[in-house]
Amino acid sequence: MLIQFSVENYRSIKKEQTLSLVRSTSDEMADNYFAANAPATPDLLKSAVIYGANASGKSNVIKALDSMISIIADSFNKKPDYSIGTTPFLFDSDSQKQPTIYDISLVVDLVNEQGDLQKTRVDYGFVVDQDRVYEEWLSVYPKGREQNWFSREYNEEISDYEWKMSDYFKGEKSSWRNQTRADQLFLSTAVHLNSEQIKPIYRALTERIPIIRTDRISDKMAKEFCKKSEKDKSIIIALLRSAGIELNDIVFEKPKLNLAGIPENLPTVIRNQLMHDIQKDFVSQYETFFVYYDNEGNEQKINLREESDGTQKLFEFAGLILVVLKNGDTLVIDELNKSLHPDLVRFLVKLFNSPVNQNNAQLIFTTHETSVLRKNLLRRDQVWFCEKDNNRATNLYPLTDFRPHKNREDIEEYYLHGKYGAKPIIQEFTPPEFFWEE
């Protein structure tokens, strides 16, 4: 469960920007938030949306979170001569010389002193450039008070790190510290060298926050969900039917493929491998059929590839959404509206904000689709905006900064009319005269 994420000096983000999923004091739409049940942790929101004009930087907020997770996941196996993989703010020469700061707070199930799993607030962050980790810290709050398990800070004067290790943090700390290079994260090193204590934190960061930054994803997860059992398939079908796709069944048939065109004079090993790869790819592309009943009750099969882009996308996301809901993960999607009808976008948002979401999974997404702003779908503290200032730096700010009245103010209409900013500034375009010359 994500509490908040902050980043500073990353791509179009210059000053620190924070996306928070902490519930405000308003008690509107009780289904849209939940009790975190972790000490020192407030109620959290089930979803959040970020609006902004093209090139406003809303995607960079998502990229920054993706960057942080990738650095954590890749750190231990990173080769010494490879860069860490962060990008500072581009439009300021001083910023380009400074490191990027990542900071995240989340709720993780950790083993307490009694040996039981307990929901615990965790704060983790680091400061890096392409070549070095300058700072890194990890704090947990098992009893409501901060326990700083470890921290490190690079001291330029002595060209080495100053470390702090808590007695609450167990294991071969000295050995793990000595095996952590300057371009590696201590958290990642300790986990890979068998720190069972912080392994749940590492997994929460690298496995429990799936981020989708592409319009389409593989439908492998949805297919595996369907093939697992008839019960699981029925859940996928029920989800698709709830979204307005009136299918009756999903079946998988191995399509016939003519491989006669592959040259016979190829070496046997290469030819067999080539045939295997082609067949595997072809089957994965064309094996799925949606079954509909016609007016006489006869089955009519339509290959999934012949369905609309929106139907295909919804099937691709169905497996991921169900896994996220079951696990209580945090799903992050950049431009959720692509290829989806506005009603489907609202359907998915409502799904996360409904009592159906029993394990308090979270959905964070960017979109241009303003129908999400209509009443009875999102709380005011679930809506965020991105806008660039005069220095081309991204500012991320919540709707609550404007204190809109929850009953009298039409948020969608006000946004479309520019009251909250975060909209493109359209100007008249007139081509120069030479454009019209031969």
Summary of the structure (lengths in Angstrom):
residues: 438
radius of gyration: 25.1
end to end distance: 61.3
largest distance: 83.1
contacts: 1282
relative contact order: 0.16
helix: 32%
strand: 25%
